[in-house]
Amino acid sequence: MSLKKSITENIIRTLVVALVLYLCSLIPGFYPAVWKVVVAGWKYVLGDASVPRWFLGLLLVVFSLYSLGVVLRLYGRLFRGPENYRRDVILQLPWRWEYYGSSITNLWCYCPICDTALVYRDTRDWSEQGQGRKIVELTCEHCRKRVAIFEGNCDYLIDCAKRQIAHNVRTGDWQKRIAQEE
């Protein structure tokens, strides 16, 4: 779904740019004027001065990129979106994930003691209470401990975590959780 949305957005952007370029071509002498500005700027940058103008241009570019980075960082702090929500404690375990578009990817849980990625094993509970039901065991190879047992299989566990993340985003709880980390 998100790939389809991304392709649609790219097509729309391309059509808008093509429309703007076409409308600019209707202005008499527009493209020759743009070319004259480019040539004049190039001559100015390569012209003689006590400090090379290309160096001043380079400083301007570096300063602009630095300023853009500062502005984006401030924007990210002031207007955080769910894409900043990438970790949480779900089912009493720390989970981390990434986003690809609006989809959650690389979702996995980690040991609450040493922060090592947990290893899963889909098996069955043959105890008297379990009666052969499917379970997933999560163990930490570093601590050499079984950390948790959940009913179902690994895919079901990951889906449970995804549903909880979606719930937190939908209700706005993710903002409280990020604030608790800071």
N, C-alpha and C positions, 0 to 999 in steps of 0.2 A: 504494500500500500504506500509506504513512504517513498519507495523508488519511483512509483508511478507519479506521485505528487512532485518529486524532484524533477523528473523529466518534463512534466507539464510546466513547472515554474521556469525551467531553462528555455523551453520553447517560447513562452510568453515574453521573457526578457529579450530573447533574440529578435522576436517580431517587433517589440517596442524600439529596440536600437535601430533596426532596419527602417522603421517608419520615421524615426527622428533623422536618420541620415538622408532618407528620401526627401523629407520636408526641407532639410538644409540645402539640398541640391536645387530646389526651386528658387532659392534666393540667388539673384544674379551676382556672380563674382565671389560667392562665399568660399568655395574651396581654393581658388587662387589667393584670396586674402589670408586664409589659414596657412597656406604654404609660405607666403611672404613673412608671416609672423614667425614661423618655425625657422626659416633661413636667417632672419634678422636676429633671433635669439641665439642661434648657433654661432653666427659671426660675433656677437657680443661676448659669448662665453669664451671664444678662442682669441679675442682681441687682446691688445697689449694693455697692461696696467701694472702698478707697483706690486700688487698681490695678484697672482693669476686668477682670472675670473672663474676658471673651471674649479679652482679650489674653493672659492666662495660658494659656487653652486653646489659643490659636494657637501660643504658645511650646512648649507640650507636644506639639502635633502636629508642629511643625518639628523638635523634638528627637527625637521618635520616628522620623520619616522619616530623619533623619540617622543615627541609631543603626542603623536597619534597613539603610541603605546600607553602613555600616561592617561590619555582621555579614555581609551578603551578599558583600561584597568579600573578607572573611577566609575565608568558606566557599568561595568560588571559588578562592582560592589554595591552601587546604588539600585540597580535594576536587575537583581538576580532572577533568573528564570529557572525552571526545573532542571535545565541542563547543568546547573551548578550542584544539583543534588545527585551525588555519585556514591554515597556511602551511607549506611544506616545499620542499626541493629534490628534484625528481623528474626523472629522465631528464636530469640535469645542468642543469636550468633551475629558477628559483624559480617556484613555483605558489602561488596564493592562491584561497580559496573561502569560501563561506558554507554554512550549514545551513538547511534548511527541514524541520523535524521531524528525521527521521534521514537525509534525503536531502541529498546534496551539490549545491549550486547555484552558479552564477556561477564555475565553475572555469576558470581561465585562467593562462597562463604569462607571465612578464615578462622583460625584458632583464636579463641578469646584470650588465651594466655600468651602465645608467642607470635601471633599474626602470620602464621604459615597457612598457605592454601590447604584446605582439608581434602582428604582423599575419600571418595565414596565407594560403597560396595552395596549393590542391590542383592538382597538375599530374602530369606523367609524366616519368620519367627515360629519355630516349632515347639515353643514352650506350651505349657498347658493353657495359659491365657491367650497366647498368640494364635494357636490352631492353624499355623501355616500361612498366616497373612503376609503380604509383601511388605518389606521394610527396607529402608536405606540407612546404612551405618556410615557415619562420618568420623574419620579418625585423623589424628595429627601425626604425621611421620616424625616430626621433630620432638614432640613431647611423648610420643609413643603411647598415646591414650585414645580411647574411644570417646569422642567429644559429645556426640548426640546420636539419637536414633529417631527416625521419623517413619510414620506409616506411609506406604506407597513406594514409588521408585524415585530415582534421581530427577527424571523429567518432571514428575509431579511436584517435587520439592522446589525446583527452580520456578515452576509456574506459580506456586504459592507465593514465593518471594516477589515475583513480578506483579502479581495481583495486589500485594501489600504496597509495593512501590507506587503502582497506579492509583491506589486508594489515597496514599499520602499526597500525591501530586494533585489529585482531583479535589481533595478537601483542603489543601493548603497546609497540611501538617508538615510538609517537607521544610517549610520556612522555619518553623519552630525547631526542627531537628538540626538544621544548619546553624541556627543561632546558639544552640546548646553546645556545639563543637567548638565555637569560637570563644 
